[in-house]
Amino acid sequence: MEVWRPANYIIFVRVNPKVIVDGAEVGKIKNGESIFFETTPGEHEIQVKALTTANYKAKLDLHEGSIIKVGTDVVGWLLEAVESKS
């Protein structure tokens, strides 16, 4: 699987949050970069731990080739499973 953070998010641009899948850290993600990890298809709990007080969670149904989009907006972090990076 891939976790992708588009470079177009300007809020928290210098923050490199931890990405946690089913309780295990798979890496830290920088603005405009991707990280890759192995998992099985199905429902998984995805967390983004940005700062000591921030911890955003989502349960996503992932399939082969899923991309998890991580970003920020005015209200906080977003987690979304997408089919492509476009």
Summary of the structure (lengths in Angstrom):
residues: 86
radius of gyration: 11.8
end to end distance: 16.6
largest distance: 32.5
contacts: 216
relative contact order: 0.28
helix: 0%
strand: 51%
